[in-house]
Amino acid sequence: MTSHRQAARSAPSPSLSDDERAVLALIERVDILESLSALVAAPSCDGHESAAQSVMAGPMREAGLTIDQWAIDLDELQRHPAFSAEIERREAIGLVGFAGRHAGRGRDLILNGHIDVVSAGDQARWRHRPWKVEIENGLAFGRGVVDMKGGLVCAVTAARALHKAGIEPLGRLIIESVVGEEDGGLGTLATILRGYRADGAVVVEPTRLAVVPVQAGALTFRMRVQGLAAHAAMRWEGVSALEKFALLYDAVLALEKARTDEVRSAWFATLFRDYPIPCPIGIGRLRAGEWPSTVPEELVCEGRLGVMPGEDLARAKERFEHAVAQAAADDEWLRSHPPVVEWWGGRFAPGTTDTVDPLVQALAAVHADLVGEPPAVAGVTYGADMGLLVNEAGIPTVLYGPGDVACAHQPDEQVPLAELERATAVLALLSMRFCGYRSQTHSGPA
């Protein structure tokens, strides 16, 4: 990825059209930072996303977009088989802005980004304030700057530059600001069910400006392990649920290794070569015992199962359950007190788009023209809304956006200013070339 960052400083290709150069000249860092600062200052975690959606509507209007803002019917949405969520919400707001009124004359393009962020956690661990954008050494800091309010701002700033340059898409340019991505993608599902479709979609996740046509998936599980309580001074009289969990966890790690070996021989192996564990299985929460001097009689853990590209979610569940059951069968206590696996919360299906798809080719060409060399092409280990757009709406979709996902969900989340500007430029030119356009001076390519 190092050469990719260096390329971002290269001069644009001389083959850019006059219209494209005019649009690029209207992309201002100050516009990006003003919108990003306003969004970061509107915390949107733990299901409280509506205020941030109201803030996001402002830049959309400034970009000349027609606004569709609606209250998502959560009761109705929950009946859809692809619905998943971990957070209880009283309300959820859908927000879509679009430009272009020449249906049938050009291709439609969706730029999708989520407004929700994870909690800032212990703010004492932050050197920078989480709810205020702060700039230092060419980086913007703040919760959500990389995951993914930064990418969302790039999309709307790109549309704003087109509007200011008098560029009107021949197909529809659709910008979706969605809620609930961090816990399953209910916002994107709501846009699909509202009828938003396109010939291609870019989810502006942080990819360090790599083009990502293959996304892994994820499932959330809960496992209950039974033990037998006893006084800790006589612990041999009891059965520690923690010790029995350790046997099961070894089996889970063995499954993870086996799945890693499978990825290494799969058709998409080269896209995941930079990941030591392409489909991680992680335990994020664990609770055991009721009293320090009592052998724990129950352990409950919750975690995330990585799903391989192309893998059926039901099959992934089955393999995990089988590994746990097999480990339990080898232990006398667990044979008679089998662990229970439950599937709940966020569910992300994997997604794949063929690299020869017109969207992938157009995005790669724009990136090469602006950066001076072809983009990196990679897969990602995390789940995202690409899975919904591909599997539920049938839209060829890629991930492409500023920043490194390794900075997400951490204190002092950060994104390079140069990548914000570069992503904005790429999205603007992609919109022109993919949708076609007309300008105040002459007609562009359809």
N, C-alpha and C positions, 0 to 999 in steps of 0.2 A: 504493500500500500504506500510505501514511501515515495516511489516514483509518481504515484497518482497525485500526491500532495504537491510535489514539485511541478507537475504539469499544470496545476491550477493557476500558476503564475505566468504561464505562457501567453503569448499574444494571440488574439482571435485570428481565425483564418481570413485571408484576403478575399475569399469567395462569398462572404456575407453580402446580402443584398442591401440596398440603400434603406429599405424599410426596416430590415433587421438591425442595421446600425442605429437607426433612429430610435428604435425601441430600447436597445442596450444603453443608449445615452441617457435615457429617462429613468434608469434604475439607480436609485440613490440609497446609499447606506443609511442615511438619516431616516428615510421612510421605513426601511426594514426595522431599525432599532426602535422607532416610535411605536410601531404596531406590536413588536415583541415585548417592549416594556409594559404596554398596557395589558397585554394578555398575561404576562407573568405576575403582574400585580393583582390579578383576579384569580385567587387559588381555586382549583377545580379538581379536588381530590375527594375520595370517599363518597362519590355520588353527587356532590354539590357542583354541578357543571353549568347550571343555567345562567349564572351571572357572567361567566366567561363567554358563553355563547352570545349574550347581548353585546359584550365588548367586541367580539369578532364580527358582528354584523356591521359595525362602523366601517372598518377597512373594506369590507365587501361593497358597501354602498359607494365609498370613495373610488372604487375600481369600476364603477358603472355597472355593476352586476344587478340583475333582477333577483330579489331576495325571496326565498321560500322558507319561512320559519313556522314551525308547527309543534304542537304538544304531541309527543309520541304516546300512543295508547299502549301502555306497558302490559295491561291485561291481555290485550289482543296479541301483542308481540310474543308474549311468553308461550303462546300456543304453537308457535312455529318450531319445527323440529331442529332448526339451526340456532335457536335462541340459547344463550347461556349468560350467566352473570353470577358474581360473588357478592355484590353490594346490593343492599335493599334500597330502592329509590322510590321516593314519592312522586317524582316527576323527572322527565327527560325531554330535552328540547332538540328537535332536528333543525339543522340550518344548512341550506344549500344556496349558493349564488351562481348564476349562469349568465353567459353572454352568447350572442349569435342567434340569429332568427331565420337563417336560410336553410331550413331542414331539407336534406336530400342533396345539397350542393357540396357539402364537405363532410368530413368524418367528425364524430363527437368524441370528446376527450374528457375524462374525469380526473381531477387532481384531488386526492382524498387525504385528509389528515385528522388526527384525533386531538380534541381539546382537553381531555382528561389527563391528569398526571397522578403519580403516586405521592404519598405523603412525604413531607420533608424530613420526617423522623426527628431525632434529637438535634435541634438547631444549634446547640453548642458545638456540634461536630462540624459545622459549616464555618469556613473562613469568610465567605461572602454571604450576604443576606439571601435566603432562598426565594423570597417573594419580591425581589427588586433586581432588575437587570443591572449588573455591574461589569464594567469593561476593564480588562487588564491584559497587557501583553498580546493584544490581537484576539482575545477570547471574550465572549459574553458568558457570564455566569448567572445561574438562577434555575429554580425548579421548572422544568419543562422546556428549557431552551433547546435541548437536543431531542427530547422525547415527549411530544414532538411539536411544540408550539413554534419552534424555529422553522421547521419544514412547512408548516401550515402558513406561516407569514410569508415565506418565499413564494408560495403558490398565489396568494392574493396580491402580493406586490408585483408579481409577473403580470397578472391580469390588469393591475393598475397602470403599468407601463404601456401595455397594449392600448388601453383606453385613452391615455394621455397622448399617444401617438396617432390616434384616429384609426386604429386597426380594429376591424370587426371580423370575428371568425365566421367562416362560411358554414361550418358545423358548430354544434354547441360546445362551448367550453364550460364545464361544470366543476365548481369548487365545493367540496363537501367538508364541512367542519362537523365532526361526529363525536358523540359521547360514548363512554362505556367500552372503549377499546381495551383498556388495561384488564378488564375482567370479562372479556368474551366477545365484544364487538357488536353490542345491540344497536348502536347508533348507525353503523354501516348497514346492518341488516334492515333497519327501518328505512333507509334511503332506497334500498333495493325494492322493498315492498311498496314504497311510494311510487315506484315506476322509473327511477333513474337508471338508465342504461347508457352504454357508450360503446364505441368501437375499440376503445383502449382506456386503461386507467393506470395512473401512477400514484402509488401510496408513498407519501414523502417521508418515510421512515429514515432514520440516520444510517446511511450506508457508506459514509465517507466518499460520496459521489461515485460509488460503484453501481453498476446496473445489476439488479438482483432479479432474475427470472424464476428462481426456485426458493421457496420458503418452507421450512419445516413447520410442524404443528406442535401442539401441546395439549395435555389433558391434566386436570387437577384431581388428585385422589386423596382419600382419607383411609388410614388403616388403623384398626383397633386390635390390640394384642392383650389377651387376658393372662393374668398371673394369679397368685394366691397370697393374700396379705398375711404377715406375721410380724412379731416384734423384731426390730433390727438386731437386738442382742441374741436372738435365736433365729437368724435369717434362714438357716438351713431347714427350718420348719415351713417356710413359705416358698413361693416361686416368683422370682422377680420378672415382671413384665418387661423391664428394661433389658435384662439379659436375654430373654427370648427374642426381643426385637433385634438385638445385635445379630442373631443368627439369620433373621429375615433380611436385615440390611445387607449382610454379606451376599445374599442371593440377589438382591436388587442390583448391587454393584457388578456382580457377575453378568447379569442380564444387560446392563449398560455396556459392558465391554464387548459382549457378543454382538450387540447391535452396532457398536462402533466398527467392528470387523466387517459387518454386512455393508455398511455405508462405504467402506474403503474399496469394495468390489462392485458397487452399484454404478449405474450409468451416469449418475450425478457426482461421482466421487471427486472429480477435479474441482468442482465448485465448493467443496467442503474441506479441501486439503489443508487450509490454515487453521482448522479447528481440531484440537486434540480430542475433544469429545463432541461429535456432531449432533448427537441426540441425548443430551444429559437427562439424568433422572436425579432430581434434587429433593431433599427433605427440608422444607422451609419453616416448619413449626412442629414442636414436639412437647407433649405434656404427659407426665407420669407421676403417680404417687399422690398421697394426701397428707403425709406427715413425714418429717425428716427421719424419724426413728422407726418407720414402718416399711416393710418390703412392699414395693408398689404392686398393687393388684390389677392395674390397668394402665396401658400406654396408648395414647392416641397421637398419631403423627399425620401431618398433611404435607403434600409435596406435589411435584410437577413431573410428569412423564413426557419426555420429548418424543414426537412422532416423526417418523422418517417421511421424506417426500414420496408421494404416491402410496403411502400406507393407509389402509382403511382404519378409521378410528376404533371400530369394534374389534378389529384384529389386534390393534395395539393394546387395548384393554385386556383382551384374552391372554396375550402373551405375558403381561405383567401379573395377572391373577394366577396364571399357571406357575410362574416362577416362585411366587409366594407360597402357593399350595404345595409345590414340590419340596420346598425347604421345610415347611411345616410337617410334611409326611416323614421326614427324616428325624424328627424329634419326638420323643415319647409324650411329653406334655402337650406340645402343639398339635399332635395327631388327635388328641381327645378334646382339645380346646383350640380349634382352628382360628386363625386370625380372620378378620372380616375386612374386605376392601370395598370402599364406597367411591363412586364417581360423582363429583359435585363441582360447582363453580365454573370458572372460565374454561372454555373448550375452543381450541383453535385448530381447524383443519389445515393440513398442508396445502400448498398451491404451487402450480407450475405453469409457466408460459413458454412456448417454443421460442428459441432464440431467433428463428427466421420470421417471427411475426412482424408485421409492419411497424407496430409500436416499438418493439425492441430495436429494430433497425433504425427507425427515425430518431429515437433517443440517443443511440450510440453515435449516429452521424452528427447530431447537434453537439453532443459533448466533445467529439473529436474536433469539430470546427472551432469551438470556443477554447478548448484546452490545448490543442495541438497534437494530441495523440488519442488513440481509442481508450474508452473507459475500461477499468477492471470489470470483469464479469464474475459474479460470485453467488453463492447461496448463503442463507442465514439460518442460524439455529433457533431463532425465536419465532413465536407465532405472531401473526399480524392480520390486519383486515384483508390482505391479499387473498387469503383462503376463502373468505366469503364472496368477494367479487368474482373470483374464478369459478368456484363451485356452485354458488347459489344464483349468480347472475350471468355466468358464461362470458365474462368480460376478460379478454387478455390483459393481464396486469403485471406490473413490475414494481419493485421497491427502488426508490432513488431519492436521496436527500442528504442534507448536510450533517456533519458531525459523526461521532463514533458511538455506537450503542454501548460500548464498554463504560461510557460516562453516565449512562442512564441509571436511574434509581439509586444514585450515590450522592453523598454530600458534595457541594461545589460542582454540580452538573455544569457542563460547559460545552460551547460550540465555537469553532473558529469563525471570525467575521468574514474572512475571505471565502469560506465555503458557503456561508449564507448568501453572499453576493453571487457566487458562481452558480449555485443552485437556482437562484432567481432568474439569472440570465438563461440558463438551459431550459427551464420550464417555460419562459416567455417564447423563446424561439421554437421549442417543440410544439407549443400551442399553435403558432403560426403555420408551421410546416405540416403538422398532422391534420389540423382542422381545415387548412386553407383559410384565406382571408381576402378581404378587400380593404383598401386604404382610401384616404381622401384624395390621393394623387393618382393611383392606378390600381388595377386589380392584381392581387398576388396569386400564387399557385393554388389551384383548387385541390 
